[in-house]
């Protein structure tokens, strides 16, 4: 299994990286726009110097210019060159004696800005055409950019220092904050481990002050309740199934021993034991078949062939078949609509009817009168099966569809069956999105109500 990473570490790395990335982009934008702004300021400063020199040339010819006049019109570290229209150098002036740069001269009718580097000194030159009374040619001013680039470098160093400091602080804050965020998750994990150790009958009883984790706790508790209910049901199911199988197996074992001892020479004992053993084997086969039906999930049952059937015709057909076996019973059938259609697997519908009709016959041994009614109203098909027999106590009604549940356990075996019929019927009905309920009064009647919606 691949080793998982800590959520706290992931959160810290994510927030720190994201913060650093945002800060880096922000710093780059700031440095870029400041550098553009500063360069524009340098250009504007040189333009003003060119304007000052041009004004001097209005007053004097290049030959009459004094070096001091030009130096007063240019900034520190700047150099000024005058060229005639043919590109010949007429005048040169600079404020720093030991700095001698040789910029590239270009003729142009507009202002020309060049950036160059000489002797590891970056500089910018501006060449502008000038036409005055005393002069017609070009003025070039060279502006060293050393201070400009030093300033940019200083901003980069400063931004890097701030970035590293911010990175460190973000990492610390993210670690502390992520520790607070993951604290309820760690507590939740420890509680889950405790429940795993002690059993899922325990529940999580803690509040984390966070909606998401509180919702997780509530969901987990609901899941534990469902698991506990499923486990108890499975445990009961296994116990009941073991008990139901044990009894017929013990009976078969007893009669086989009886045959082994005396049945070889006594035909009556042999016949009786074989007859009882076959009956018990049939009971086991039926129990296994019913268990297999109950173990199938809804999707498997839904794969059965669906067809359109007439509920009334199917009920009449089942009544006629049962009358042949129970001619002492009276079956009354009534409906409010001649034809009621339903989409269902025919065998499943027959099985549902037989289960409820068989139960009605078993528990109505005195009146022996079974009523079957069908209704169709508002796209709802309803079937009612009523007997006037023993009835079901009120406290037992919620459990009649539980597996192996019997109302009168003392007489359960004499009635036949395995206590799974109603569970099977309910499962088949729910497969087709139907609903079944029971109404009963002891010693008066029992009514089974089955509903299917179109």
C-alpha positions as CSV (number, residue, x, y, z in Angstrom):
1,X,0.0,0.0,0.0
2,X,1.3,3.4,-1.0
3,X,2.3,5.5,2.0
4,X,0.0,8.5,2.2
5,X,1.1,12.1,3.0
6,X,0.1,14.2,5.9
7,X,-2.7,16.6,5.2
8,X,-1.1,19.1,7.4
9,X,2.2,19.0,5.4
10,X,0.3,19.2,2.1
11,X,-1.7,22.2,3.3
12,X,1.5,23.9,4.5
13,X,3.3,23.3,1.2
14,X,0.3,24.4,-0.8
15,X,-0.3,27.6,1.0
16,X,3.4,28.5,1.2
17,X,4.0,27.8,-2.4
18,X,0.9,29.7,-3.5
19,X,1.8,32.7,-1.3
20,X,5.4,32.7,-2.6
21,X,4.2,32.4,-6.2
22,X,1.7,35.3,-5.8
23,X,4.4,37.4,-4.0
24,X,6.9,36.6,-6.8
25,X,4.5,37.7,-9.5
26,X,3.6,40.8,-7.6
27,X,7.2,41.8,-7.1
28,X,8.1,41.2,-10.8
29,X,5.2,43.4,-11.8
30,X,6.1,46.1,-9.3
31,X,9.8,46.1,-10.3
32,X,8.9,46.1,-14.0
33,X,6.5,49.1,-13.8
34,X,8.9,51.0,-11.5
35,X,11.8,50.4,-14.0
36,X,9.7,51.6,-16.9
37,X,8.6,54.6,-14.9
38,X,12.2,55.5,-13.9
39,X,13.5,55.0,-17.4
40,X,10.8,57.4,-18.7
41,X,11.9,59.9,-16.0
42,X,15.5,59.6,-17.3
43,X,14.3,60.2,-20.9
44,X,12.3,63.2,-19.8
45,X,15.3,64.6,-17.9
46,X,17.5,64.3,-20.9
47,X,14.8,65.9,-23.1
48,X,14.8,68.9,-20.8
49,X,18.6,69.1,-21.1
50,X,18.3,69.0,-24.9
51,X,15.7,71.8,-24.7
52,X,18.1,73.9,-22.6
53,X,21.0,73.4,-25.0
54,X,18.7,74.3,-27.9
55,X,17.8,77.6,-26.2
56,X,21.5,78.4,-25.8
57,X,22.0,77.8,-29.5
58,X,19.2,80.4,-30.2
59,X,21.5,82.9,-28.5
60,X,24.9,81.8,-29.6
61,X,26.6,79.9,-32.5
62,X,28.4,76.7,-31.8
63,X,31.7,78.5,-32.1
64,X,30.7,81.0,-29.4
65,X,29.5,78.4,-26.9
66,X,31.4,78.2,-23.6
67,X,32.0,74.8,-22.0
68,X,30.8,76.2,-18.6
69,X,27.5,77.3,-20.3
70,X,26.9,73.8,-21.6
71,X,27.9,72.1,-18.3
72,X,25.3,74.2,-16.5
73,X,22.6,73.0,-18.8
74,X,23.4,69.3,-18.4
75,X,23.2,67.0,-15.4
76,X,26.0,65.4,-13.5
77,X,27.8,62.5,-15.4
78,X,26.1,63.6,-18.7
79,X,28.0,64.3,-22.0
80,X,26.8,66.6,-24.7
81,X,27.8,66.4,-28.5
82,X,26.9,68.8,-31.3
83,X,26.9,67.5,-34.9
84,X,26.2,69.4,-38.1
85,X,23.9,68.1,-40.8
86,X,26.7,66.1,-42.3
87,X,27.3,64.3,-39.0
88,X,30.6,66.0,-38.2
89,X,31.3,66.6,-34.5
90,X,31.4,70.4,-33.8
91,X,31.4,70.6,-30.0
92,X,31.8,68.2,-27.1
93,X,31.3,68.7,-23.3
94,X,31.2,66.5,-20.2
95,X,30.9,66.9,-16.5
96,X,33.2,64.1,-15.6
97,X,36.7,64.4,-17.1
98,X,37.8,60.8,-16.8
99,X,34.6,59.4,-18.3
100,X,34.8,59.3,-22.1
101,X,32.0,57.4,-23.9
102,X,31.7,57.0,-27.7
103,X,28.0,56.7,-28.5
104,X,26.7,55.7,-31.9
105,X,25.4,58.7,-33.9
106,X,22.4,58.3,-36.2
107,X,20.9,60.9,-38.4
108,X,17.1,61.2,-38.0
109,X,14.4,63.7,-38.4
110,X,12.9,62.6,-35.0
111,X,14.2,62.0,-31.6
112,X,16.4,58.8,-31.4
113,X,16.9,56.9,-28.1
114,X,19.6,54.3,-27.9
115,X,20.8,52.1,-25.1
116,X,24.4,50.9,-25.2
117,X,27.1,49.6,-23.0
118,X,30.8,50.6,-23.0
119,X,33.6,49.7,-20.6
120,X,31.0,47.9,-18.4
121,X,29.1,51.2,-18.2
122,X,25.5,51.1,-19.4
123,X,24.3,54.4,-20.8
124,X,21.5,55.9,-22.9
125,X,21.9,58.4,-25.7
126,X,19.2,60.8,-27.1
127,X,19.8,62.4,-30.4
128,X,17.5,65.2,-31.5
129,X,17.5,67.4,-34.7
130,X,17.8,71.1,-33.9
131,X,17.2,74.1,-36.2
132,X,17.8,77.6,-34.8
133,X,18.9,80.9,-36.1
134,X,22.5,80.2,-35.3
135,X,22.6,76.4,-35.7
136,X,21.2,73.6,-37.8
137,X,22.3,70.1,-36.9
138,X,21.9,67.6,-34.1
139,X,22.2,67.6,-30.3
140,X,23.2,64.3,-28.6
141,X,23.2,63.9,-24.8
142,X,24.6,60.8,-23.2
143,X,23.1,59.7,-19.9
144,X,24.9,57.0,-17.9
145,X,22.4,54.4,-16.5
146,X,24.6,53.1,-13.7
147,X,22.4,54.6,-11.0
148,X,19.3,53.4,-12.7
149,X,20.5,49.8,-12.8
150,X,21.8,50.0,-9.3
151,X,18.4,51.1,-8.1
152,X,16.7,48.2,-10.0
153,X,19.2,45.7,-8.5
154,X,18.6,47.2,-5.0
155,X,14.8,46.7,-5.5
156,X,15.4,43.1,-6.6
157,X,17.6,42.4,-3.5
158,X,15.0,44.1,-1.3
159,X,12.1,42.1,-2.8
160,X,14.1,38.9,-2.4
161,X,14.7,39.6,1.3
162,X,11.0,40.4,1.8
163,X,10.1,37.3,-0.2
164,X,12.2,35.0,1.9
165,X,10.9,36.6,5.1
166,X,7.3,36.3,3.9
167,X,8.0,32.7,2.8
168,X,9.3,31.8,6.2
169,X,6.4,33.5,8.0
170,X,3.8,32.0,5.7
171,X,5.3,28.5,6.3
172,X,5.1,29.0,10.1
173,X,1.6,30.4,10.1
174,X,0.4,27.7,7.6
175,X,1.9,25.0,9.8
176,X,0.2,26.4,12.9
177,X,-3.1,27.0,11.1
178,X,-3.1,23.6,9.4
179,X,-2.4,22.0,12.8
180,X,-5.6,23.6,14.1
181,X,-7.6,22.6,11.0
182,X,-6.4,18.9,11.1
183,X,-6.7,18.6,14.9
184,X,-10.4,17.6,14.8
185,X,-9.6,15.2,11.9
186,X,-6.9,13.5,14.1
187,X,-9.3,13.4,17.0
188,X,-11.9,11.8,14.7
189,X,-9.4,9.3,13.5
190,X,-8.4,8.3,17.0
191,X,-12.0,7.9,18.0
192,X,-12.6,5.7,14.9
193,X,-9.7,3.5,15.9
194,X,-11.1,3.2,19.4
195,X,-14.5,2.2,17.9
196,X,-12.8,-0.3,15.7
197,X,-11.1,-1.8,18.8
198,X,-14.1,-1.7,21.1
199,X,-16.9,-2.4,18.6
200,X,-19.2,-0.4,16.4
201,X,-21.9,-0.2,19.1
202,X,-20.0,2.9,20.3
203,X,-20.7,6.2,18.7
204,X,-18.7,9.4,18.1
205,X,-19.8,12.0,20.6
206,X,-17.7,15.0,19.9
207,X,-18.0,18.5,18.4
208,X,-15.3,20.0,16.3
209,X,-16.7,23.5,15.7
210,X,-16.4,22.9,12.0
211,X,-19.5,22.1,9.8
212,X,-17.7,19.7,7.5
213,X,-16.2,17.5,10.3
214,X,-19.4,17.6,12.3
215,X,-21.3,16.5,9.3
216,X,-18.7,13.7,8.8
217,X,-19.3,12.6,12.4
218,X,-23.0,12.5,12.0
219,X,-22.7,10.5,8.8
220,X,-20.3,8.1,10.5
221,X,-22.7,7.6,13.4
222,X,-25.5,6.9,10.9
223,X,-23.3,4.4,9.1
224,X,-22.4,2.7,12.4
225,X,-26.1,2.4,13.2
226,X,-26.8,0.8,9.9
227,X,-23.9,-1.5,10.2
228,X,-25.0,-2.5,13.7
229,X,-28.5,-3.2,12.5
230,X,-27.2,-5.2,9.5
231,X,-24.9,-7.1,11.7
232,X,-27.6,-7.9,14.2
233,X,-29.9,-8.9,11.4
234,X,-27.3,-11.1,9.9
235,X,-26.5,-12.7,13.2
236,X,-30.1,-13.4,13.9
237,X,-30.5,-14.7,10.3
238,X,-27.6,-17.1,10.7
239,X,-28.9,-18.3,14.1
240,X,-32.5,-18.8,12.9
241,X,-31.3,-20.5,9.7
242,X,-29.1,-22.8,11.7
243,X,-32.0,-23.6,13.9
244,X,-34.4,-24.2,11.0
245,X,-31.9,-26.5,9.3
246,X,-30.9,-28.3,12.5
247,X,-34.4,-29.6,13.3
248,X,-35.2,-31.4,9.9
249,X,-31.6,-32.8,9.8
250,X,-32.0,-34.2,13.4
251,X,-35.4,-35.7,12.3
252,X,-33.8,-37.3,9.2
253,X,-30.8,-38.5,11.2
254,X,-33.2,-40.1,13.8
255,X,-35.3,-41.9,11.2
256,X,-32.2,-43.1,9.3
257,X,-30.9,-44.6,12.6
258,X,-34.4,-46.1,13.1
259,X,-34.3,-47.7,9.7
260,X,-30.8,-49.0,10.3
261,X,-31.8,-50.7,13.5
262,X,-35.3,-52.1,12.8
263,X,-36.5,-50.8,9.4
264,X,-34.7,-53.6,7.4
265,X,-37.1,-56.2,8.8
266,X,-40.1,-54.0,9.5
267,X,-41.8,-52.6,6.4
268,X,-44.1,-50.2,8.4
269,X,-41.2,-48.6,10.2
270,X,-39.3,-48.3,6.9
271,X,-42.2,-46.7,5.0
272,X,-43.0,-44.3,7.8
273,X,-39.4,-43.2,8.3
274,X,-38.8,-42.8,4.6
275,X,-42.0,-40.8,4.3
276,X,-41.0,-38.4,7.1
277,X,-37.4,-38.1,5.9
278,X,-38.7,-37.2,2.4
279,X,-40.9,-34.5,3.9
280,X,-38.1,-33.1,5.9
281,X,-35.8,-33.1,2.8
282,X,-38.5,-31.2,1.0
283,X,-38.7,-28.7,3.8
284,X,-34.9,-28.2,3.6
285,X,-35.0,-27.8,-0.2
286,X,-37.8,-25.1,0.2
287,X,-35.8,-23.4,2.9
288,X,-32.7,-23.2,0.8
289,X,-34.7,-21.9,-2.2
290,X,-36.2,-19.2,-0.1
291,X,-32.9,-18.3,1.3
292,X,-31.4,-18.0,-2.2
293,X,-34.2,-15.6,-3.2
294,X,-33.6,-13.4,-0.1
295,X,-29.9,-13.3,-0.8
296,X,-30.4,-11.9,-4.3
297,X,-30.0,-8.2,-4.6
298,X,-32.6,-5.9,-6.2
299,X,-30.6,-5.5,-9.4
300,X,-30.5,-9.3,-9.9
301,X,-34.3,-9.5,-9.4
302,X,-34.9,-6.6,-11.9
303,X,-33.2,-8.6,-14.6
304,X,-36.2,-10.9,-14.8
305,X,-38.4,-10.5,-17.9
306,X,-40.9,-7.8,-17.4
307,X,-44.3,-8.1,-19.1
308,X,-47.7,-6.5,-19.0
309,X,-50.2,-8.6,-17.1
310,X,-53.8,-8.2,-16.1
311,X,-54.0,-8.3,-12.3
312,X,-57.6,-9.5,-12.2
313,X,-57.0,-12.4,-14.6
314,X,-53.9,-13.5,-12.7
315,X,-55.8,-13.5,-9.4
316,X,-58.7,-15.4,-10.9
317,X,-56.3,-18.0,-12.3
318,X,-54.6,-18.4,-8.9
319,X,-58.0,-18.7,-7.1
320,X,-59.1,-21.5,-9.5
321,X,-55.8,-23.4,-8.9
322,X,-56.1,-23.1,-5.1
323,X,-59.8,-24.1,-5.1
324,X,-58.7,-27.5,-6.5
325,X,-56.6,-28.1,-3.4
326,X,-58.9,-26.4,-0.9
327,X,-62.4,-27.0,-2.0
328,X,-63.8,-26.4,1.5
329,X,-62.7,-22.7,1.3
330,X,-64.7,-19.9,-0.2
331,X,-63.0,-17.2,-2.3
332,X,-64.8,-13.9,-3.0
333,X,-63.2,-11.7,-5.6
334,X,-64.3,-8.1,-6.3
335,X,-62.9,-5.2,-8.4
336,X,-63.8,-1.7,-9.4
337,X,-62.3,-2.1,-12.9
338,X,-62.5,-5.0,-15.3
339,X,-58.9,-4.8,-16.5
340,X,-56.0,-3.5,-14.4
341,X,-52.7,-3.6,-16.1
342,X,-49.3,-4.0,-14.4
343,X,-45.7,-4.3,-15.7
344,X,-44.1,-7.1,-13.7
345,X,-42.5,-10.5,-14.0
346,X,-45.4,-12.9,-14.2
347,X,-43.7,-15.6,-12.0
348,X,-42.9,-13.0,-9.4
349,X,-46.5,-11.8,-9.3
350,X,-47.8,-15.4,-8.9
351,X,-45.3,-16.0,-6.1
352,X,-46.5,-12.9,-4.3
353,X,-50.2,-14.0,-4.6
354,X,-49.5,-17.6,-3.5
355,X,-47.5,-16.5,-0.4
356,X,-50.4,-14.2,0.9
357,X,-53.2,-16.6,-0.1
358,X,-51.3,-19.6,1.5
359,X,-50.9,-17.5,4.7
360,X,-54.6,-16.6,4.7
361,X,-55.6,-20.3,4.3
362,X,-53.2,-21.4,7.1
363,X,-54.6,-18.9,9.7
364,X,-58.3,-19.1,8.8
365,X,-59.2,-22.7,9.6
366,X,-62.7,-21.9,11.1
367,X,-64.5,-19.4,8.8
368,X,-62.6,-20.6,5.7
369,X,-63.6,-17.5,3.8
370,X,-61.0,-15.4,1.9
371,X,-61.8,-12.1,0.2
372,X,-59.7,-10.6,-2.6
373,X,-60.4,-7.1,-3.8
374,X,-58.6,-5.0,-6.4
375,X,-58.9,-1.2,-7.0
376,X,-57.5,1.1,-9.5
377,X,-57.5,4.9,-8.8
378,X,-55.2,7.8,-9.6
379,X,-52.7,5.5,-11.3
380,X,-52.5,3.3,-8.2
381,X,-53.2,-0.4,-8.4
382,X,-54.2,-1.9,-5.0
383,X,-54.8,-5.5,-4.0
384,X,-56.4,-6.5,-0.7
385,X,-56.4,-10.1,0.7
386,X,-58.6,-10.5,3.7
387,X,-59.1,-13.5,6.0
388,X,-61.2,-13.8,9.1
389,X,-59.0,-16.1,11.1
390,X,-56.7,-15.8,14.1
391,X,-55.5,-12.2,13.4
392,X,-52.1,-10.7,14.4
393,X,-51.5,-8.9,17.8
394,X,-50.7,-5.2,17.4
395,X,-47.2,-5.5,18.8
396,X,-46.3,-8.2,16.2
397,X,-47.5,-6.4,13.1
398,X,-44.3,-4.3,12.6
399,X,-42.3,-7.6,12.6
400,X,-44.4,-9.9,10.3
401,X,-42.1,-9.2,7.4
402,X,-38.9,-10.0,9.3
403,X,-37.1,-13.2,8.3
404,X,-38.1,-16.3,10.4
405,X,-40.5,-14.2,12.5
406,X,-43.5,-16.2,13.7
407,X,-46.4,-14.7,15.6
408,X,-47.2,-18.0,17.4
409,X,-43.9,-19.8,17.7
410,X,-45.4,-22.7,19.7
411,X,-47.6,-23.7,16.7
412,X,-45.2,-22.5,13.9
413,X,-44.1,-26.0,12.8
414,X,-47.6,-27.4,12.7
415,X,-48.6,-24.6,10.2
416,X,-45.7,-25.5,7.8
417,X,-43.4,-23.1,6.1
418,X,-40.1,-21.6,7.2
419,X,-41.1,-18.1,8.2
420,X,-39.6,-16.6,5.1
421,X,-42.6,-16.3,2.8
422,X,-43.6,-12.8,3.9
423,X,-40.0,-11.5,3.7
424,X,-39.8,-12.9,0.1
425,X,-43.1,-11.3,-0.8
426,X,-42.1,-7.9,0.6
427,X,-38.7,-8.0,-1.3
428,X,-40.4,-8.9,-4.6
429,X,-42.9,-6.1,-4.1
430,X,-40.2,-3.5,-3.3
431,X,-38.3,-4.6,-6.4
432,X,-41.1,-3.2,-8.5
433,X,-41.3,0.0,-6.3
434,X,-44.5,-1.4,-4.6
435,X,-45.6,-1.2,-1.0
436,X,-47.2,-3.7,1.3
437,X,-48.8,-3.2,4.7
438,X,-50.9,-5.2,7.2
439,X,-54.0,-4.4,9.2
440,X,-55.3,-6.9,11.7
441,X,-57.4,-7.4,14.8
442,X,-56.9,-10.6,16.9
443,X,-59.7,-13.2,16.2
444,X,-61.4,-10.9,13.7
445,X,-59.5,-10.4,10.5
446,X,-56.2,-9.8,8.8
447,X,-55.9,-7.6,5.7
448,X,-52.9,-7.5,3.4
449,X,-52.8,-4.3,1.3
450,X,-50.5,-4.4,-1.8
451,X,-50.0,-1.2,-3.9
452,X,-48.2,-0.6,-7.2
453,X,-48.0,2.8,-8.8
454,X,-47.9,3.1,-12.6
